[in-house]
Amino acid sequence: MIQPKFSHPDRGFSLIELLVSLSIITMMIAMTMPALQGAREQARKQFCQSSVRQLAIAWAVYPSDHSNKLVLSLPDDQNGWVQRGPGWEPIEQGKLYPYIRTLDIWHCPSDGTGNERSYSIAAPLRGEHWDKHLTSPSHTWAQFGTDKVDPIINPSQQMLALEELDNRGWNMGSWIMYVRDSHKYDWIDYMATFHKRGTNISFADGHVDFWYWQDPDTLFASENGIFFLYDPGNDDWIRVRNAYRQLPGETDVLQTVSH
């Protein structure tokens, strides 16, 4: 059989061609990875926002079944929204779990601490030392808090649940901060930043915001687990303080937070 003129025998890729192809593929993967990682983190962030919203809804429903009383937001083995200790059982045995009955929403998918529960409730809402203004008004951590819904002045501005990072094995208390003018700019707990530069926060009316933090010290405290940070001029402290307690004023716990 006569072979066509200029025909070439079949051949595969040369080693150089194969290496060039692999290099191009590697470069394309490297270029698309940040976008894929960003999309994955955005999905986690949205899942987390949905979780704190569901917690807020359950928290809001609870008083209607309990004579308008808020659930105890301090971990407690008798009446707490969760019980004390690490693991899933303290969550399942808590007073708020019957209103949700799923464990997924208690954990932020970006929380790499190993804690099962990623969220805590702000102390004025029947949490840590919420009633010290009644029993021990001179106590350093005295909170002018409430155990009922009615005293909340503005539910849309009252901080409820937020992401908390406690490296002691579980989120041991409710989320607490100093509120007196004599302790202005003093943090007690710090903000968890599972989602880069900010924190998911739900409010007493059920809505959720993602707050970006402006002061480098706020982020530094989160990244290094620093409790009791004193940081004069921290605008993040001012912002959180204004949302921390939307309740009637008391002489022992002032609400003045202006510079």
LOVEXRO-999696 format. One record per atom (N, C-alpha, C): x, y, z. Coordinates in steps of 0.1 Angstrom, whole numbers, plus 2048, in hexadecimal, padded with zeros to 3 digits. Layout:
BEGIN
XYZ...
This chain:
BEGIN
8097F480080080080080980C8008058167F780D8227F680A82B80281482F80981383981481184780F80884F81580685D81181386481381686D80A82287580C82187E81882B88181F82C88A82B82588483782187783781A87284382586F84D82086F85A82986E86682486286E82D85A87482884F87C82185588981784D88E81085289A81A8528A681985C8AF82285D8BA81A8648C681F8618D28198678DE81F8758E181C87A8ED8228868F28318848F583988E8F384688D8F784789190685288E90D85389191B8528A091D8588A89158578B69168498BB9158418B690B8338BA90982B8B691582E8AA91B8268A69268298AE9328368B29348398BB9408338C993E8338CE93282D8DB93081E8DA9338178D092F8098CE9318068CD94080E8C694780D8C495680F8D295D8188D995881B8E795E80F8F095C8098F09507FE8F894D7F28F49567F08E79587E58E29617E78E696F7F48E59737F78E99817F58F89837F990097A7F790E97B7E891297B7E090B9737D190D9737CB90A9817D08FE9877CB8FA9947CE90499E7DB90999E7E09139A77D89209A67D492499A7CC9309987BE92F99D7B892399C7AA9219A07A991E9AF7B39199B67B29149C47AD91F9CD7B392C9CC7AE9369D579F9399D479A9399C778C93B9C57849309CB7899239C97819189CF7819189DE78D91C9E478E91D9F37859289F87849339F077C93E9F476D93A9F47699339E975B92F9E87589259F376191C9F775F912A0275D91AA0F766924A1276492BA1E758933A1F754939A13747940A1373B937A1673C92BA11731921A1473191EA2373D91DA2973D91AA37738926A3F73C932A3B73793EA4272893FA4172293CA3671393CA3570D932A3D713926A3E70D91BA4670D920A55718926A5971A92BA6670F936A6970D93FA60702949A616F5942A636F2938A5B6E5931A5D6E492BA6A6EF926A6F6EF91FA7C6EC929A886F2934A886F093EA936E2944A916DD944A856CF949A836C593EA896C7932A876BF927A8D6BF927A9C6CB929AA16CD92AAB06C5936AB56C5941AAE6BE94DAB26AF94BAB26AA943AA869C940AA7698937AB36A092DAB569D924AC169D92CACE6A7935ACF6A793DADB69B946ADD69694BAD268A954AD267D94CAD567D93FAD1671937AD3670932AE267B930AE867C92AAF5673932AFF67493FB0066D946B0B65E944B0A658942AFD64A940AFC645934B0364E92AB0564A91EB0C64E91EB1B655929B1F65A92AB2D657937B3464B93CB33646947B3A64F954B37652955B2B65A961B26668961B2B66D956B3167B956B37685951B2C690958B2B69A954B226A1948B276A6940B1E6AE934B216BB939B286BF932B326CC935B396D7933B2F6DE93DB2B6E893CB206F6939B266F7937B33704932B38703923B3870D91CB3370D90DB3470B908B42700900B446FC8FCB516F58EEB506F98E5B596F48D7B586E58D6B5C6DF8E1B616D18E0B656C88E8B5B6CB8F4B596C28FDB516C8904B456D5900B426DC908B386D7904B2A6D990EB216D690BB136DE900B0D6EA8FEB136F28F2B126F78EEB1F6FC8E2B217028DEB2E7118E1B2D7188DEB387268E1B3872E8D5B3373A8D9B2D7438CFB297448CDB1A74F8C7B157518C4B077488B9B027478B8AF47408ADAEE7328B1AEA72B8A8AE471E8ABADF7138A8AE97158A0AF370B89DAFD7068A9B0570F8B2B0970B8BEB107028C7B077038C6AFA6FA8CEAF16ED8C7AF16ED8BAAEF6E08B2AEE6D88B3AFB6DF8B5B066D88B5B136D48C3B176D78CDB0F6D48DBB126C58DEB0F6C18E9B156B38EDB146AF8F2B066B98F6AFE6B58FCAF16B58F1AE66BC8E6AE86BD8DBADE6AF8D6AD96A58D4AE26988CFADD6928D8AD36968E5AD26918EEAC86988EDABA6A38E5ABA6AB8E5AAE6AD8D6AA96B18CEAB36B38BFAB16BC8BCAA56C68C3AA36D18BFA996DE8C5A9E6E88BDA9D6F58C2AA36FE8CAA996FB8C9A8D7038D0A837048DFA856F98E5A896F98F4A8A7008F9A967048F0A9F70B8F5AAB71A8F7AA871F8F2A9D72D8F3A9972F8FAA8C738905A8D73C90CA81746903A79743901A6C74D8F8A6475B8FEA6375C90BA6676A911A65770911A7376A90CA7D76F90BA8B7798FFA8C785902A8C78F8F7A8D7958F5A9B78E8FAAA57938F9AB37918EBAB97888E4AB37858D7AB97798D7AC27748E3AC57688E5ACD75B8E1AC57528D9ACB7468D5AC473D8E1AC273C8EAACD7338F5ACC73B902AC9738909ABE73F914ABA739922ABE72E921AC572692EAC872392FAD672293CADA71E93FAE871494AAE770D94CAF2703957AF3708962AFC70596FAF970A97AB0070597AB0E70E97DB1870B97CB266FE984B2B6FB990B266F0997B2C6E298FB2A6E2986B206D697FB1E6D5972B266D4974B336D496AB3D6E0960B3C6EC967B3B6F895FB3A701961B4670E962B44717963B4F716970B5771396FB6471297AB6D707984B696FD97FB616F3988B5C6EB98FB686EB989B746E398EB7F6EC994B8A6F8996B8770199BB926FE9AAB956F79B1B8C6F39BFB906E89BEB9B6E29B3B9D6D89B1BA86DE9ACBB46E79A3BB36ED99CBBF6FA9A2BC37039A6BBA7109ABBBD7149B6BB470D9C2BB570F9CCBAB71E9D1BAA7269CFBB47349D3BB473D9C9BAD7389BEBAA7409B3BA37459B8B967529B5B937599BBB877519B7B7A74C9ABB7A7459A6B6E7369A8B6E7319B0B777239B2B7971D9B6B6C7129AEB6870B9B1B5B6FD9B6B5F6F99C1B586EB9C4B596E49BCB4E6E09B0B526DA9A7B486CB9A5B4B6C599CB446B7999B456B598AB436AA985B496A6977B47698977B40694982B3B687983B3368998BB26680989B1D68198FB1067D99EB106749A2B1866E9AFB186789BBB1A6829B9B2368B9C5B256959C8B196959BFB0F69E9C2B046999CEAFC6A19D8AFC69C9E5AF669B9E4AE76A59DFAE06A59DEAD26AA9D0ACD6A19C7ACB6A69B9AC86AF9B8ABB6AD9C1AB26B59C1AA66C49C5AA86C69CBAB46D49D0AB76D99C8AC46D29BFAC96D69B7AD56DE9ABAD06EB9ABAD36F399FACF6EE993AD66ED988ACF6E897BAD56F2970AD56F4969ACA6FE95FAC9709963ABF71595EAC2720961ABA72A956ABB733956AB173E94CAB174894FABC74B945AC4754946ACF75F93CACE76B940AD1777937AD177D936ADF77C92AAE5781928AF278A91CAF279791EAF47A1914AF27A290AAFE79990CB0879A903B137928F6B1278E8F3B067878E6B037798E7AFF7728F2B037658F5B00762903B04757909AFE753917B0174D917B0F75591AB19751918B27745921B2C74592DB2873B936B2D73293CB2372B946B2672594EB1C72F958B1772C960B0C73596AB07734976B1073F97BB1573E986B1F748990B1D74599DB2074E9A8B1F74B9B2B2A7559BAB2D7539C5B3774A9CFB317419D5B3A7389DFB357399ECB3C7409EDB477419FAB4F74AA03B48747A10B4A750A1AB4575EA19B4B75FA15B5776DA13B5D775A08B5776E9FFB4F7769F5B487749F6B39773A03B34771A05B2677EA00B1F77B9FAB137859F4B0B78B9E7B117869E2B1B78A9D5B217819CAB1B7889C0B147819B4B107829AAB1B7799A1B1C77A995B2477C989B1B771986B1377397CB09777983AFC77B97CAF277F982AE577797CADA778982ACE77097EAC3776973ABC76E968AB977395DAB0773962AA277D95FA9A77E963A8C780957A8477694EA84777942A7B777945A6D771951A6976F955A5B778961A5878595FA5A78F969A5778E975A60789981A5B78A98DA6377D991A6A774988A6C76798BA72760980A79754983A7E74D97AA8773E97AA8373896FA8372996EA81722970A8F718979A8E71197DA9B70297DA976FA976AA06EC977A9F6E6981AA96DA986AA76D4990AAF6C798BAB46C1992ABE6B598DAC56A998DABC6A9994AB169E994AA869F989A9E6AA981A9E6AC976A956B5978A896B9985A866C2987A7B6D0985A7E6D8983A746E7980A766EF989A6E6FA98EA73703997A6C711991A6D719994A63728990A6472F99DA6673699EA7273D9AAA7574C9A9A727519B2A6A75F9B2A687669BBA737719B6A787789BDA827839C6A7C7839D3A8178C9DDA7C7999DEA8379A9DCA907A69DEA987AF9D1A977BB9D3A947C49C7A937C59C0AA17C39C7AAC7C49C0AB97B89B7ABB7AD9BAAB57A19B0AB67A59A3AB07AB9A4AA47AF998A9D7BA991AA47C4998AA97CF993AB07CA98BABD7C1990AC47BB989AD07B597CACC7AE97CAC17A7970ABC7B1966AB87BB96AAB07C5960AAB7CE95AAB67CF962AC17D895DACC7D195AAD97C3959AD97BC955AE57BE95EAF17BE96BAEF7C1974AFA7B4979B017B2974B0D7A7979B157AC986B1C7A298EB207A599AB297AF9A4B227AC9A6B157B49B0B0E7AF9BEB117B99C7B157B59D5B167BB9DCB0A7B29E3B027B69E9AF67B09F6AF37B5A01AF97AFA0EAF87ADA12AEA7A2A19AE779FA1EADA79AA13AD0797A07AD47939FCACB7849FFAC7782A02ABB775A05AB676C9F8AB57739EDAB476B9E0AB47659DEAC276C9E2ACD7669E1ADA75A9EAADB75A9F6AD674F9FFAD67439F9ACF7469F3AC373B9EEABB7349E2AC273D9D9AC87379CDACF7309D2ADB7369DBAE37309E0AEF7229E5AED7209ECAE27139F2ADF7089E8ADC70C9DCAD77039D1AD47029C7ADF70B9C8AE870C9BDAF27009BEAFC6FC9CAAFF6F19CBB096E79D6B056DC9D2AFE6D19DCAFB6C69DAB066CA9DFB126C19DEB1D6C19EBB256B79EDB2D6B69FAB356C29FCB3D6C6A09B3F6D3A0CB466D1A0AB556DDA08B5B6DEA07B6A6EAA10B6E6EAA15B7A6F5A1EB7E702A17B80701A0AB8370EA02B857149FDB7870C9FDB6D7119F8B6070DA02B56716A0CB53712A17B4A713A12B3B70BA19B3370BA16B25713A20B1C719A2AB23721A34B1C72EA2EB1672FA2EB0973AA28B02741A31AF873EA3EAF8744A47AEE752A4AAF275AA4EAE8768A51AEA76AA5DAF3
